Amino acid sequence: MQRAVIAVIVINAITIGMETSSSLMDQVGWLSHAVDRLALTIFTVELAVHL
């Protein structure tokens, strides 16, 4: 479980880094936002499980 969460953190960091490029965001911005929402959902579920 811990490795999966670390993988989500790394993927989320990559998508945040992608947001610094306006040309990249014009091409795949919708995908970046979708991955960001998915990561947020996973982090929220993880927090709820730990509580």
C-alpha positions in Angstrom: 0.0 0.0 0.0 2.8 2.4 0.9 4.5 1.9 -2.5 1.2 2.6 -4.3 0.8 5.9 -2.4 4.3 6.8 -3.2 3.7 6.1 -6.9 0.6 8.3 -6.8 2.6 11.1 -5.2 5.3 10.9 -7.9 2.6 10.9 -10.7 0.9 13.8 -9.1 4.2 15.7 -8.9 4.7 15.1 -12.6 1.3 16.4 -13.4 1.9 19.5 -11.3 5.2 20.0 -13.2 3.3 19.7 -16.5 1.1 22.6 -15.5 4.1 25.0 -15.8 4.1 24.6 -19.6 1.3 26.4 -21.3 1.8 24.6 -24.7 1.7 21.2 -23.0 -1.4 22.2 -21.0 -3.1 23.3 -24.3 -2.5 19.8 -25.6 -3.2 17.5 -22.6 -4.6 19.9 -19.9 -7.7 17.8 -19.6 -5.7 14.7 -18.8 -3.6 16.6 -16.3 -6.7 17.8 -14.5 -8.2 14.3 -14.5 -5.1 12.7 -13.0 -5.0 15.5 -10.4 -8.6 14.8 -9.4 -7.8 11.0 -9.3 -4.8 11.6 -7.1 -6.9 13.8 -4.8 -9.5 11.1 -4.5 -6.9 8.5 -3.7 -5.3 10.7 -1.0 -8.7 11.4 0.5 -9.5 7.7 0.7 -6.1 6.9 2.2 -6.7 9.5 4.9 -10.1 8.2 5.6 -8.8 4.6 5.9 -6.0 5.8 8.3 -8.6 7.6 10.5 
